[in-house]
Amino acid sequence: NKLENSRFRKQVKRWSAPRQVACILFLPAFFFLNTNLFLLKENVNRKTVELIYWAVKLKLFPKVR
């Protein structure tokens, strides 16, 4: 039990640094993407909705075009 605990602690110490680095790198990128998406939301939403609508229409009703 003691050996397992020490191994587990070593693993946690090993993984904590990469996780912190990943979080530090990921959070600004995430916020940046969020702001960009928020700015582009209307255009992207319209286009994606149109694409989905046409894809569904063509798949469900291929005869009607």
PDB file of N, CA, C and O in Angstrom:
ATOM      1  N   ASN A   1       0.837  -1.213   0.000  1.00  0.00           N
ATOM      2  CA  ASN A   1       0.000   0.000   0.000  1.00  0.00           C
ATOM      3  C   ASN A   1       0.874   1.265   0.000  1.00  0.00           C
ATOM      4  O   ASN A   1       0.606   2.214  -0.737  1.00  0.00           O
ATOM      5  N   LYS A   2       1.918   1.264   0.836  1.00  0.00           N
ATOM      6  CA  LYS A   2       2.798   2.435   0.892  1.00  0.00           C
ATOM      7  C   LYS A   2       3.532   2.630  -0.431  1.00  0.00           C
ATOM      8  O   LYS A   2       3.696   3.754  -0.904  1.00  0.00           O
ATOM      9  N   LEU A   3       3.979   1.497  -1.033  1.00  0.00           N
ATOM     10  CA  LEU A   3       4.674   1.595  -2.321  1.00  0.00           C
ATOM     11  C   LEU A   3       3.736   2.172  -3.392  1.00  0.00           C
ATOM     12  O   LEU A   3       4.127   3.036  -4.177  1.00  0.00           O
ATOM     13  N   GLU A   4       2.501   1.680  -3.406  1.00  0.00           N
ATOM     14  CA  GLU A   4       1.528   2.176  -4.387  1.00  0.00           C
ATOM     15  C   GLU A   4       1.293   3.671  -4.200  1.00  0.00           C
ATOM     16  O   GLU A   4       1.218   4.427  -5.168  1.00  0.00           O
ATOM     17  N   ASN A   5       1.176   4.086  -2.930  1.00  0.00           N
ATOM     18  CA  ASN A   5       0.947   5.511  -2.664  1.00  0.00           C
ATOM     19  C   ASN A   5       2.109   6.362  -3.160  1.00  0.00           C
ATOM     20  O   ASN A   5       1.898   7.413  -3.765  1.00  0.00           O
ATOM     21  N   SER A   6       3.336   5.911  -2.907  1.00  0.00           N
ATOM     22  CA  SER A   6       4.501   6.692  -3.328  1.00  0.00           C
ATOM     23  C   SER A   6       4.559   6.757  -4.852  1.00  0.00           C
ATOM     24  O   SER A   6       4.836   7.816  -5.415  1.00  0.00           O
ATOM     25  N   ARG A   7       4.299   5.633  -5.525  1.00  0.00           N
ATOM     26  CA  ARG A   7       4.282   5.623  -6.992  1.00  0.00           C
ATOM     27  C   ARG A   7       3.230   6.589  -7.519  1.00  0.00           C
ATOM     28  O   ARG A   7       3.483   7.363  -8.443  1.00  0.00           O
ATOM     29  N   PHE A   8       2.037   6.529  -6.911  1.00  0.00           N
ATOM     30  CA  PHE A   8       0.950   7.401  -7.341  1.00  0.00           C
ATOM     31  C   PHE A   8       1.342   8.869  -7.183  1.00  0.00           C
ATOM     32  O   PHE A   8       1.076   9.691  -8.060  1.00  0.00           O
ATOM     33  N   ARG A   9       1.982   9.191  -6.045  1.00  0.00           N
ATOM     34  CA  ARG A   9       2.405  10.580  -5.816  1.00  0.00           C
ATOM     35  C   ARG A   9       3.421  11.013  -6.862  1.00  0.00           C
ATOM     36  O   ARG A   9       3.368  12.139  -7.357  1.00  0.00           O
ATOM     37  N   LYS A  10       4.359  10.109  -7.203  1.00  0.00           N
ATOM     38  CA  LYS A  10       5.354  10.450  -8.219  1.00  0.00           C
ATOM     39  C   LYS A  10       4.671  10.707  -9.556  1.00  0.00           C
ATOM     40  O   LYS A  10       5.003  11.665 -10.254  1.00  0.00           O
ATOM     41  N   GLN A  11       3.720   9.856  -9.909  1.00  0.00           N
ATOM     42  CA  GLN A  11       2.990  10.050 -11.168  1.00  0.00           C
ATOM     43  C   GLN A  11       2.260  11.394 -11.157  1.00  0.00           C
ATOM     44  O   GLN A  11       2.276  12.117 -12.154  1.00  0.00           O
ATOM     45  N   VAL A  12       1.625  11.730 -10.040  1.00  0.00           N
ATOM     46  CA  VAL A  12       0.898  12.998  -9.943  1.00  0.00           C
ATOM     47  C   VAL A  12       1.866  14.156 -10.121  1.00  0.00           C
ATOM     48  O   VAL A  12       1.564  15.121 -10.824  1.00  0.00           O
ATOM     49  N   LYS A  13       3.040  14.061  -9.481  1.00  0.00           N
ATOM     50  CA  LYS A  13       4.038  15.124  -9.628  1.00  0.00           C
ATOM     51  C   LYS A  13       4.487  15.234 -11.083  1.00  0.00           C
ATOM     52  O   LYS A  13       4.652  16.337 -11.605  1.00  0.00           O
ATOM     53  N   ARG A  14       4.683  14.088 -11.733  1.00  0.00           N
ATOM     54  CA  ARG A  14       5.094  14.107 -13.143  1.00  0.00           C
ATOM     55  C   ARG A  14       4.037  14.771 -14.015  1.00  0.00           C
ATOM     56  O   ARG A  14       4.361  15.571 -14.893  1.00  0.00           O
ATOM     57  N   TRP A  15       2.761  14.435 -13.769  1.00  0.00           N
ATOM     58  CA  TRP A  15       1.686  14.903 -14.666  1.00  0.00           C
ATOM     59  C   TRP A  15       1.241  16.333 -14.366  1.00  0.00           C
ATOM     60  O   TRP A  15       0.657  16.993 -15.226  1.00  0.00           O
ATOM     61  N   SER A  16       1.517  16.821 -13.143  1.00  0.00           N
ATOM     62  CA  SER A  16       0.984  18.140 -12.776  1.00  0.00           C
ATOM     63  C   SER A  16       1.615  19.236 -13.618  1.00  0.00           C
ATOM     64  O   SER A  16       0.925  20.169 -14.028  1.00  0.00           O
ATOM     65  N   ALA A  17       2.935  19.142 -13.889  1.00  0.00           N
ATOM     66  CA  ALA A  17       3.605  20.203 -14.655  1.00  0.00           C
ATOM     67  C   ALA A  17       3.083  20.290 -16.092  1.00  0.00           C
ATOM     68  O   ALA A  17       2.719  21.381 -16.530  1.00  0.00           O
ATOM     69  N   PRO A  18       3.032  19.179 -16.844  1.00  0.00           N
ATOM     70  CA  PRO A  18       2.478  19.268 -18.204  1.00  0.00           C
ATOM     71  C   PRO A  18       1.041  19.759 -18.223  1.00  0.00           C
ATOM     72  O   PRO A  18       0.641  20.486 -19.131  1.00  0.00           O
ATOM     73  N   ARG A  19       0.270  19.366 -17.230  1.00  0.00           N
ATOM     74  CA  ARG A  19      -1.127  19.831 -17.181  1.00  0.00           C
ATOM     75  C   ARG A  19      -1.178  21.335 -16.992  1.00  0.00           C
ATOM     76  O   ARG A  19      -1.957  22.027 -17.648  1.00  0.00           O
ATOM     77  N   GLN A  20      -0.334  21.844 -16.081  1.00  0.00           N
ATOM     78  CA  GLN A  20      -0.322  23.295 -15.849  1.00  0.00           C
ATOM     79  C   GLN A  20       0.076  24.026 -17.121  1.00  0.00           C
ATOM     80  O   GLN A  20      -0.534  25.031 -17.488  1.00  0.00           O
ATOM     81  N   VAL A  21       1.112  23.510 -17.798  1.00  0.00           N
ATOM     82  CA  VAL A  21       1.568  24.144 -19.041  1.00  0.00           C
ATOM     83  C   VAL A  21       0.447  24.119 -20.071  1.00  0.00           C
ATOM     84  O   VAL A  21       0.196  25.114 -20.752  1.00  0.00           O
ATOM     85  N   ALA A  22      -0.233  22.962 -20.181  1.00  0.00           N
ATOM     86  CA  ALA A  22      -1.314  22.833 -21.157  1.00  0.00           C
ATOM     87  C   ALA A  22      -2.436  23.821 -20.829  1.00  0.00           C
ATOM     88  O   ALA A  22      -2.986  24.461 -21.725  1.00  0.00           O
ATOM     89  N   CYS A  23      -2.767  23.941 -19.559  1.00  0.00           N
ATOM     90  CA  CYS A  23      -3.830  24.878 -19.167  1.00  0.00           C
ATOM     91  C   CYS A  23      -3.426  26.306 -19.488  1.00  0.00           C
ATOM     92  O   CYS A  23      -4.223  27.090 -20.003  1.00  0.00           O
ATOM     93  N   ILE A  24      -2.151  26.640 -19.170  1.00  0.00           N
ATOM     94  CA  ILE A  24      -1.674  28.012 -19.410  1.00  0.00           C
ATOM     95  C   ILE A  24      -1.716  28.324 -20.898  1.00  0.00           C
ATOM     96  O   ILE A  24      -2.056  29.439 -21.293  1.00  0.00           O
ATOM     97  N   LEU A  25      -1.371  27.336 -21.726  1.00  0.00           N
ATOM     98  CA  LEU A  25      -1.389  27.559 -23.175  1.00  0.00           C
ATOM     99  C   LEU A  25      -2.811  27.510 -23.718  1.00  0.00           C
ATOM    100  O   LEU A  25      -3.139  28.217 -24.671  1.00  0.00           O
ATOM    101  N   PHE A  26      -3.660  26.672 -23.110  1.00  0.00           N
ATOM    102  CA  PHE A  26      -4.981  26.419 -23.672  1.00  0.00           C
ATOM    103  C   PHE A  26      -5.962  27.546 -23.366  1.00  0.00           C
ATOM    104  O   PHE A  26      -6.766  27.926 -24.217  1.00  0.00           O
ATOM    105  N   LEU A  27      -5.891  28.079 -22.144  1.00  0.00           N
ATOM    106  CA  LEU A  27      -6.898  29.067 -21.736  1.00  0.00           C
ATOM    107  C   LEU A  27      -6.885  30.323 -22.615  1.00  0.00           C
ATOM    108  O   LEU A  27      -7.953  30.749 -23.057  1.00  0.00           O
ATOM    109  N   PRO A  28      -5.714  30.939 -22.891  1.00  0.00           N
ATOM    110  CA  PRO A  28      -5.746  32.114 -23.775  1.00  0.00           C
ATOM    111  C   PRO A  28      -6.239  31.778 -25.176  1.00  0.00           C
ATOM    112  O   PRO A  28      -6.988  32.544 -25.783  1.00  0.00           O
ATOM    113  N   ALA A  29      -5.810  30.621 -25.685  1.00  0.00           N
ATOM    114  CA  ALA A  29      -6.270  30.209 -27.011  1.00  0.00           C
ATOM    115  C   ALA A  29      -7.785  30.036 -26.994  1.00  0.00           C
ATOM    116  O   ALA A  29      -8.472  30.422 -27.939  1.00  0.00           O
ATOM    117  N   PHE A  30      -8.301  29.450 -25.907  1.00  0.00           N
ATOM    118  CA  PHE A  30      -9.741  29.222 -25.790  1.00  0.00           C
ATOM    119  C   PHE A  30     -10.497  30.549 -25.786  1.00  0.00           C
ATOM    120  O   PHE A  30     -11.508  30.701 -26.470  1.00  0.00           O
ATOM    121  N   PHE A  31      -9.988  31.518 -24.998  1.00  0.00           N
ATOM    122  CA  PHE A  31     -10.657  32.820 -24.942  1.00  0.00           C
ATOM    123  C   PHE A  31     -10.589  33.514 -26.300  1.00  0.00           C
ATOM    124  O   PHE A  31     -11.557  34.129 -26.749  1.00  0.00           O
ATOM    125  N   PHE A  32      -9.410  33.402 -26.954  1.00  0.00           N
ATOM    126  CA  PHE A  32      -9.239  34.023 -28.265  1.00  0.00           C
ATOM    127  C   PHE A  32     -10.242  33.442 -29.260  1.00  0.00           C
ATOM    128  O   PHE A  32     -10.886  34.175 -30.011  1.00  0.00           O
ATOM    129  N   LEU A  33     -10.364  32.106 -29.253  1.00  0.00           N
ATOM    130  CA  LEU A  33     -11.312  31.459 -30.156  1.00  0.00           C
ATOM    131  C   LEU A  33     -12.735  31.874 -29.818  1.00  0.00           C
ATOM    132  O   LEU A  33     -13.553  32.100 -30.709  1.00  0.00           O
ATOM    133  N   ASN A  34     -13.027  31.972 -28.517  1.00  0.00           N
ATOM    134  CA  ASN A  34     -14.377  32.358 -28.113  1.00  0.00           C
ATOM    135  C   ASN A  34     -14.722  33.746 -28.620  1.00  0.00           C
ATOM    136  O   ASN A  34     -15.824  33.969 -29.122  1.00  0.00           O
ATOM    137  N   THR A  35     -13.777  34.694 -28.493  1.00  0.00           N
ATOM    138  CA  THR A  35     -14.061  36.050 -28.945  1.00  0.00           C
ATOM    139  C   THR A  35     -14.256  36.054 -30.458  1.00  0.00           C
ATOM    140  O   THR A  35     -15.176  36.692 -30.969  1.00  0.00           O
ATOM    141  N   ASN A  36     -13.386  35.337 -31.173  1.00  0.00           N
ATOM    142  CA  ASN A  36     -13.522  35.283 -32.630  1.00  0.00           C
ATOM    143  C   ASN A  36     -14.851  34.669 -33.022  1.00  0.00           C
ATOM    144  O   ASN A  36     -15.536  35.174 -33.912  1.00  0.00           O
ATOM    145  N   LEU A  37     -15.220  33.575 -32.361  1.00  0.00           N
ATOM    146  CA  LEU A  37     -16.483  32.919 -32.683  1.00  0.00           C
ATOM    147  C   LEU A  37     -17.645  33.846 -32.368  1.00  0.00           C
ATOM    148  O   LEU A  37     -18.624  33.906 -33.112  1.00  0.00           O
ATOM    149  N   PHE A  38     -17.530  34.571 -31.255  1.00  0.00           N
ATOM    150  CA  PHE A  38     -18.608  35.487 -30.884  1.00  0.00           C
ATOM    151  C   PHE A  38     -18.775  36.570 -31.945  1.00  0.00           C
ATOM    152  O   PHE A  38     -19.894  36.966 -32.272  1.00  0.00           O
ATOM    153  N   LEU A  39     -17.638  37.050 -32.484  1.00  0.00           N
ATOM    154  CA  LEU A  39     -17.716  38.095 -33.518  1.00  0.00           C
ATOM    155  C   LEU A  39     -18.257  37.537 -34.824  1.00  0.00           C
ATOM    156  O   LEU A  39     -19.033  38.197 -35.515  1.00  0.00           O
ATOM    157  N   LEU A  40     -17.841  36.303 -35.165  1.00  0.00           N
ATOM    158  CA  LEU A  40     -18.231  35.725 -36.451  1.00  0.00           C
ATOM    159  C   LEU A  40     -19.504  34.891 -36.367  1.00  0.00           C
ATOM    160  O   LEU A  40     -19.909  34.261 -37.344  1.00  0.00           O
ATOM    161  N   LYS A  41     -20.134  34.890 -35.188  1.00  0.00           N
ATOM    162  CA  LYS A  41     -21.222  33.944 -34.947  1.00  0.00           C
ATOM    163  C   LYS A  41     -22.347  34.080 -35.963  1.00  0.00           C
ATOM    164  O   LYS A  41     -22.832  33.077 -36.489  1.00  0.00           O
ATOM    165  N   GLU A  42     -22.766  35.309 -36.244  1.00  0.00           N
ATOM    166  CA  GLU A  42     -23.934  35.477 -37.105  1.00  0.00           C
ATOM    167  C   GLU A  42     -23.666  34.930 -38.504  1.00  0.00           C
ATOM    168  O   GLU A  42     -24.467  34.167 -39.043  1.00  0.00           O
ATOM    169  N   ASN A  43     -22.528  35.327 -39.094  1.00  0.00           N
ATOM    170  CA  ASN A  43     -22.207  34.842 -40.439  1.00  0.00           C
ATOM    171  C   ASN A  43     -22.080  33.325 -40.451  1.00  0.00           C
ATOM    172  O   ASN A  43     -22.664  32.648 -41.296  1.00  0.00           O
ATOM    173  N   VAL A  44     -21.303  32.795 -39.495  1.00  0.00           N
ATOM    174  CA  VAL A  44     -21.053  31.351 -39.468  1.00  0.00           C
ATOM    175  C   VAL A  44     -22.364  30.607 -39.248  1.00  0.00           C
ATOM    176  O   VAL A  44     -22.625  29.591 -39.893  1.00  0.00           O
ATOM    177  N   ASN A  45     -23.190  31.117 -38.330  1.00  0.00           N
ATOM    178  CA  ASN A  45     -24.454  30.445 -38.044  1.00  0.00           C
ATOM    179  C   ASN A  45     -25.334  30.391 -39.281  1.00  0.00           C
ATOM    180  O   ASN A  45     -25.905  29.346 -39.593  1.00  0.00           O
ATOM    181  N   ARG A  46     -25.448  31.511 -39.987  1.00  0.00           N
ATOM    182  CA  ARG A  46     -26.279  31.526 -41.198  1.00  0.00           C
ATOM    183  C   ARG A  46     -25.773  30.516 -42.213  1.00  0.00           C
ATOM    184  O   ARG A  46     -26.545  29.747 -42.786  1.00  0.00           O
ATOM    185  N   LYS A  47     -24.441  30.533 -42.431  1.00  0.00           N
ATOM    186  CA  LYS A  47     -23.879  29.633 -43.441  1.00  0.00           C
ATOM    187  C   LYS A  47     -24.058  28.178 -43.045  1.00  0.00           C
ATOM    188  O   LYS A  47     -24.445  27.348 -43.868  1.00  0.00           O
ATOM    189  N   THR A  48     -23.773  27.864 -41.767  1.00  0.00           N
ATOM    190  CA  THR A  48     -23.877  26.468 -41.340  1.00  0.00           C
ATOM    191  C   THR A  48     -25.327  26.010 -41.394  1.00  0.00           C
ATOM    192  O   THR A  48     -25.612  24.883 -41.801  1.00  0.00           O
ATOM    193  N   VAL A  49     -26.242  26.879 -40.986  1.00  0.00           N
ATOM    194  CA  VAL A  49     -27.664  26.513 -41.023  1.00  0.00           C
ATOM    195  C   VAL A  49     -28.097  26.249 -42.460  1.00  0.00           C
ATOM    196  O   VAL A  49     -28.819  25.291 -42.739  1.00  0.00           O
ATOM    197  N   GLU A  50     -27.643  27.118 -43.371  1.00  0.00           N
ATOM    198  CA  GLU A  50     -28.001  26.912 -44.786  1.00  0.00           C
ATOM    199  C   GLU A  50     -27.422  25.603 -45.302  1.00  0.00           C
ATOM    200  O   GLU A  50     -28.101  24.841 -45.989  1.00  0.00           O
ATOM    201  N   LEU A  51     -26.135  25.344 -44.959  1.00  0.00           N
ATOM    202  CA  LEU A  51     -25.496  24.111 -45.428  1.00  0.00           C
ATOM    203  C   LEU A  51     -26.213  22.885 -44.880  1.00  0.00           C
ATOM    204  O   LEU A  51     -26.479  21.928 -45.607  1.00  0.00           O
ATOM    205  N   ILE A  52     -26.526  22.927 -43.570  1.00  0.00           N
ATOM    206  CA  ILE A  52     -27.214  21.777 -42.966  1.00  0.00           C
ATOM    207  C   ILE A  52     -28.586  21.601 -43.611  1.00  0.00           C
ATOM    208  O   ILE A  52     -29.005  20.485 -43.918  1.00  0.00           O
ATOM    209  N   TYR A  53     -29.275  22.723 -43.810  1.00  0.00           N
ATOM    210  CA  TYR A  53     -30.611  22.672 -44.400  1.00  0.00           C
ATOM    211  C   TYR A  53     -30.566  22.038 -45.792  1.00  0.00           C
ATOM    212  O   TYR A  53     -31.368  21.161 -46.114  1.00  0.00           O
ATOM    213  N   TRP A  54     -29.610  22.501 -46.617  1.00  0.00           N
ATOM    214  CA  TRP A  54     -29.530  21.957 -47.970  1.00  0.00           C
ATOM    215  C   TRP A  54     -29.094  20.505 -47.956  1.00  0.00           C
ATOM    216  O   TRP A  54     -29.598  19.695 -48.736  1.00  0.00           O
ATOM    217  N   ALA A  55     -28.145  20.163 -47.060  1.00  0.00           N
ATOM    218  CA  ALA A  55     -27.685  18.767 -46.981  1.00  0.00           C
ATOM    219  C   ALA A  55     -28.845  17.859 -46.584  1.00  0.00           C
ATOM    220  O   ALA A  55     -29.045  16.797 -47.174  1.00  0.00           O
ATOM    221  N   VAL A  56     -29.606  18.289 -45.580  1.00  0.00           N
ATOM    222  CA  VAL A  56     -30.753  17.481 -45.137  1.00  0.00           C
ATOM    223  C   VAL A  56     -31.784  17.378 -46.254  1.00  0.00           C
ATOM    224  O   VAL A  56     -32.334  16.307 -46.515  1.00  0.00           O
ATOM    225  N   LYS A  57     -32.037  18.513 -46.911  1.00  0.00           N
ATOM    226  CA  LYS A  57     -33.049  18.535 -47.972  1.00  0.00           C
ATOM    227  C   LYS A  57     -32.651  17.580 -49.103  1.00  0.00           C
ATOM    228  O   LYS A  57     -33.476  16.812 -49.599  1.00  0.00           O
ATOM    229  N   LEU A  58     -31.367  17.642 -49.506  1.00  0.00           N
ATOM    230  CA  LEU A  58     -30.914  16.801 -50.614  1.00  0.00           C
ATOM    231  C   LEU A  58     -30.872  15.335 -50.204  1.00  0.00           C
ATOM    232  O   LEU A  58     -31.109  14.453 -51.031  1.00  0.00           O
ATOM    233  N   LYS A  59     -30.566  15.061 -48.912  1.00  0.00           N
ATOM    234  CA  LYS A  59     -30.496  13.663 -48.488  1.00  0.00           C
ATOM    235  C   LYS A  59     -31.886  13.073 -48.289  1.00  0.00           C
ATOM    236  O   LYS A  59     -32.150  11.934 -48.677  1.00  0.00           O
ATOM    237  N   LEU A  60     -32.770  13.859 -47.680  1.00  0.00           N
ATOM    238  CA  LEU A  60     -34.100  13.331 -47.404  1.00  0.00           C
ATOM    239  C   LEU A  60     -34.974  13.349 -48.652  1.00  0.00           C
ATOM    240  O   LEU A  60     -35.733  12.412 -48.903  1.00  0.00           O
ATOM    241  N   PHE A  61     -34.861  14.427 -49.436  1.00  0.00           N
ATOM    242  CA  PHE A  61     -35.695  14.551 -50.631  1.00  0.00           C
ATOM    243  C   PHE A  61     -34.804  14.766 -51.855  1.00  0.00           C
ATOM    244  O   PHE A  61     -34.721  15.887 -52.356  1.00  0.00           O
ATOM    245  N   PRO A  62     -34.138  13.723 -52.346  1.00  0.00           N
ATOM    246  CA  PRO A  62     -33.269  13.910 -53.513  1.00  0.00           C
ATOM    247  C   PRO A  62     -34.045  14.242 -54.789  1.00  0.00           C
ATOM    248  O   PRO A  62     -33.494  14.856 -55.702  1.00  0.00           O
ATOM    249  N   LYS A  63     -35.323  13.841 -54.861  1.00  0.00           N
ATOM    250  CA  LYS A  63     -36.114  14.101 -56.069  1.00  0.00           C
ATOM    251  C   LYS A  63     -36.481  15.578 -56.169  1.00  0.00           C
ATOM    252  O   LYS A  63     -36.510  16.143 -57.263  1.00  0.00           O
ATOM    253  N   VAL A  64     -36.765  16.206 -55.017  1.00  0.00           N
ATOM    254  CA  VAL A  64     -37.150  17.617 -55.013  1.00  0.00           C
ATOM    255  C   VAL A  64     -35.893  18.466 -54.926  1.00  0.00           C
ATOM    256  O   VAL A  64     -35.140  18.375 -53.956  1.00  0.00           O
ATOM    257  N   ARG A  65     -35.663  19.300 -55.952  1.00  0.00           N
ATOM    258  CA  ARG A  65     -34.485  20.183 -55.923  1.00  0.00           C
ATOM    259  C   ARG A  65     -34.905  21.584 -56.307  1.00  0.00           C
ATOM    260  O   ARG A  65     -34.072  22.489 -56.347  1.00  0.00           O
TER     261      ARG A  65
END
